Amino acid sequence: MKTMTKQVNFKEYTKFVDAVTSDESRDFIAFSDRIVSLDEKSANIERLLTGAVGINSEGGEIMEIVKKQKEQDRGRLPLLKNY
């Protein structure tokens, strides 16, 4: 098995992330201002955020099943047990 020997330069990585991340994602005031702006345009942002978090959570649960199936011999996937 080949092992990786390259080390991550976290200072350089942090600079990169800061360069590609929006102000709204890095700064609470900018985020808050954006939420207010969307609200003034009748965007239902609280429903959008709730839905996005919910979909992501469900996706994580399904991914956990797939991961366990890949890493351990568990027979058929529970979601497929009736097929």
C-alpha positions as CSV (number, residue, x, y, z in Angstrom):
1,M,0.0,0.0,0.0
2,K,1.3,3.4,-0.9
3,T,1.4,6.0,1.9
4,M,1.1,9.7,1.5
5,T,4.0,11.8,2.8
6,K,3.0,15.3,1.7
7,Q,2.1,17.6,4.6
8,V,-0.6,20.2,4.3
9,N,0.5,23.8,4.8
10,F,-2.4,25.1,6.9
11,K,-1.4,28.7,6.6
12,E,-1.6,28.5,2.8
13,Y,-4.8,26.5,3.0
14,T,-6.4,29.1,5.3
15,K,-5.4,31.9,2.8
16,F,-7.0,29.9,0.0
17,V,-10.2,29.3,1.9
18,D,-10.5,33.0,2.9
19,A,-9.9,34.0,-0.8
20,V,-12.8,31.9,-2.1
21,T,-15.3,32.3,0.8
22,S,-18.0,35.0,0.6
23,D,-18.2,37.7,3.3
24,E,-21.6,36.3,4.3
25,S,-19.9,33.0,5.1
26,R,-17.1,34.5,7.1
27,D,-18.8,37.4,8.9
28,F,-21.9,37.3,11.1
29,I,-22.9,40.9,10.3
30,A,-22.6,40.4,6.6
31,F,-24.6,37.1,6.9
32,S,-27.3,38.9,9.0
33,D,-27.5,41.7,6.5
34,R,-28.0,39.3,3.7
35,I,-30.7,37.4,5.6
36,V,-32.5,40.7,6.2
37,S,-32.1,41.6,2.5
38,L,-33.6,38.3,1.4
39,D,-36.5,38.7,3.9
40,E,-37.3,42.1,2.5
41,K,-37.7,40.4,-0.9
42,S,-40.2,38.0,0.6
43,A,-37.7,35.1,0.5
44,N,-38.8,32.4,2.9
45,I,-35.2,31.9,4.1
46,E,-36.0,30.2,7.3
47,R,-37.9,27.4,5.4
48,L,-35.0,27.2,2.9
49,L,-32.4,26.8,5.6
50,T,-34.5,24.3,7.5
51,G,-35.1,22.2,4.3
52,A,-31.4,22.3,3.3
53,V,-30.3,21.2,6.8
54,G,-33.0,18.4,6.8
55,I,-32.0,17.1,3.3
56,N,-28.3,17.1,4.3
57,S,-29.0,15.3,7.5
58,E,-31.0,12.6,5.7
59,G,-28.3,12.3,3.1
60,G,-25.7,11.7,5.9
61,E,-27.8,8.9,7.4
62,I,-28.0,7.2,4.0
63,M,-24.3,7.7,3.5
64,E,-23.6,6.0,6.9
65,I,-25.5,2.9,5.8
66,V,-23.5,2.8,2.6
67,K,-20.2,3.3,4.5
68,K,-21.1,0.4,6.9
69,Q,-22.0,-1.8,4.0
70,K,-18.7,-1.1,2.3
71,E,-16.6,-1.5,5.5
72,Q,-18.4,-4.5,7.0
73,D,-20.0,-7.6,5.7
74,R,-23.6,-6.9,6.6
75,G,-25.4,-8.8,3.8
76,R,-27.9,-6.7,1.8
77,L,-28.5,-3.1,2.5
78,P,-31.4,-2.6,4.9
79,L,-33.1,-0.3,2.3
80,L,-33.0,-3.2,-0.2
81,K,-34.1,-6.0,2.1
82,N,-37.5,-6.4,0.4
83,Y,-36.0,-6.7,-3.1
